[in-house]
């Protein structure tokens, strides 16, 4: 006897769930035909999205900013700062400030993606070998690229990354590029919260910090730009906070059915209870209209799903329909 077992057949749920998605998804999908209808729809969708990601459960606390240190980076200054986003919840960040700064200056929030060490990659910490290798692979040091274009750039650690990793990930210093998204979502969802909601709330509080404490920044010129998981954060922040005047979403804009239901081993930070019944990604993107939005994708990105670019352009078309109402589609 070998002790092994091979079944002739399996009885899985995927086909049933795909049919359920087709039947019940996008109940608040974009369908407005005028600016007035858009405003009504957008208000309703934003309320639903705030509810499903648990944004309305967040507890406001004093920002209590703390200056940690500063490093001279030749063409810019790199400050290290922390703020409080909920009671006892601390968000560390790098603030990159051009030496040749004309104030009040435009600023960009640069949320990071996965395999980045949090703020380390976006802020260009090439003095760390693993970060340097990640930057060579993903070109995800866009915080440095932006500061060298004259922007004040904010590179925060999202919850679950960098200095905000949960146990047991803290105990493995050699894995500092990794995240604890699953651990965090496992704890959050039964409490009515989600990683997506936490990330969105924290970035909203970062906008508060820019407005209230960063005198060198123009509060009317705050943008957000991110790659992959940073695109995830940029999408949600820009959709739910009008203070973001311009958004760049790279490597994160596709239909949920192909990219997250069929590709169901994606990082758990993407999964929000009841979200797919409410809207698809193109509908969330439509909430950014008519503010400037750039969506970038790769024609070989496996996260786009089996239909590839078609899964992206389908969502772009939904978003572009909203922009067309404002004569802002291009």
Buried (B, 14 or more C-beta within 10 A) or exposed (E): EEEEEEEEEEEEEEEEBBEBBEEEBBEBBBEBEEEEEBEEBBEEBBEBBBBBBBBEBBEEBEBEBEEEEEEEBEEBBBBBBBBBBBEEBBBBBBBBBBEEBEEBBBBBBBBBBBBBBBBBBBBBBBEBEBBBEBBEEBEBBBBBBBBBEEBBBBBBBBBBBBBBBBEEBEEEEEBBBBBBBBBBBEEBBEEEBBBBBBBBBBBBBBBBBBEEEBEBBBBEBBBBBBBBBBBBBBBBBBBBBEBBBBBBBBBBBBBBBBBBBBBEEEBBBBBBEEBBBBBBBBBBBBBBBBBEBEBBBEEEBEBBBEBBBEBBBBBBEBBBBBBEBEEBEE
